[in-house]
Amino acid sequence: MDGMSGLPGWGMWVVMIVGTAAFWAAVFLAVRALYSGRDTAGSPDPEAAWAADRLGERLARGEITVQEYEYLRAESDAVPVRPPSRPPHR
């Protein structure tokens, strides 16, 4: 209390400001922790999906055998189309 006026003193204002800043910092860090764990490298690549679709079409038309399809599909899955844009999160 600030004397007899009944208003909080400067110490209470400091506590409220620090408490508010700590609350918003905790909210920010919690949201960041939730979203930083998401791995975007596992998202579907349009080029890889296109290649898989073309292989499926060739198999359906009889241009390649099932064994060739499985071999080419395994090869296309083993070779990344493009390197990840950033290193994985540790």
C-alpha positions as CSV (number, residue, x, y, z in Angstrom):
1,M,0.0,0.0,0.0
2,D,1.1,3.5,-0.8
3,G,0.6,5.2,2.5
4,M,-3.0,5.9,3.4
5,S,-4.4,6.3,-0.2
6,G,-5.2,2.6,-0.6
7,L,-3.5,2.3,-4.0
8,P,-0.8,-0.3,-4.7
9,G,2.8,0.9,-4.6
10,W,5.4,0.8,-7.3
11,G,6.5,-2.7,-6.2
12,M,3.1,-4.1,-7.1
13,W,3.3,-2.6,-10.6
14,V,6.7,-4.2,-11.1
15,V,5.3,-7.6,-10.0
16,M,2.3,-7.3,-12.4
17,I,4.5,-6.3,-15.4
18,V,7.0,-9.1,-14.8
19,G,4.2,-11.6,-14.2
20,T,2.5,-10.6,-17.4
21,A,5.7,-10.8,-19.4
22,A,6.4,-14.2,-17.9
23,F,2.9,-15.4,-18.8
24,W,3.2,-14.4,-22.5
25,A,6.7,-15.8,-22.7
26,A,5.4,-19.2,-21.4
27,V,2.5,-19.1,-24.0
28,F,5.0,-18.3,-26.8
29,L,7.4,-21.0,-25.8
30,A,4.5,-23.6,-25.5
31,V,3.2,-22.8,-28.9
32,R,6.7,-22.9,-30.4
33,A,7.4,-26.2,-28.7
34,L,4.2,-27.7,-30.2
35,Y,5.0,-26.6,-33.7
36,S,8.7,-27.1,-33.8
37,G,8.3,-30.8,-33.4
38,R,6.5,-31.1,-36.7
39,D,8.7,-32.5,-39.5
40,T,8.0,-31.0,-42.9
41,A,10.5,-33.3,-44.6
42,G,8.0,-36.1,-44.4
43,S,5.3,-34.1,-46.3
44,P,4.4,-35.5,-49.7
45,D,6.5,-34.2,-52.5
46,P,4.5,-33.4,-55.6
47,E,7.3,-34.6,-57.9
48,A,7.5,-38.0,-56.1
49,A,3.7,-38.3,-56.3
50,W,3.8,-37.5,-60.0
51,A,6.5,-40.2,-60.6
52,A,4.5,-42.8,-58.6
53,D,1.4,-42.0,-60.6
54,R,3.2,-42.4,-63.9
55,L,4.6,-45.7,-62.8
56,G,1.1,-46.9,-61.9
57,E,-0.3,-45.8,-65.2
58,R,2.5,-47.7,-67.1
59,L,1.7,-50.8,-65.1
60,A,-2.0,-50.4,-65.8
61,R,-1.3,-50.1,-69.6
62,G,0.9,-53.2,-69.5
63,E,4.1,-51.3,-70.4
64,I,6.0,-52.7,-67.4
65,T,5.6,-55.8,-65.4
66,V,4.8,-56.0,-61.7
67,Q,8.4,-56.8,-60.9
68,E,9.6,-53.8,-62.9
69,Y,7.0,-51.6,-61.2
70,E,8.2,-52.7,-57.7
71,Y,11.8,-52.3,-58.6
72,L,11.3,-48.8,-60.0
73,R,9.0,-47.8,-57.1
74,A,11.7,-48.9,-54.6
75,E,14.4,-47.0,-56.5
76,S,12.3,-43.8,-56.7
77,D,11.5,-44.1,-52.9
78,A,15.2,-44.6,-52.1
79,V,16.5,-41.6,-53.9
80,P,15.3,-38.2,-52.6
81,V,14.0,-35.9,-55.3
82,R,15.5,-32.9,-53.5
83,P,17.5,-32.4,-50.3
84,P,15.6,-31.2,-47.2
85,S,15.6,-27.4,-47.0
86,R,16.8,-27.5,-43.4
87,P,18.5,-30.0,-41.1
88,P,16.1,-32.0,-38.9
89,H,15.2,-30.7,-35.5
90,R,17.2,-32.2,-32.7
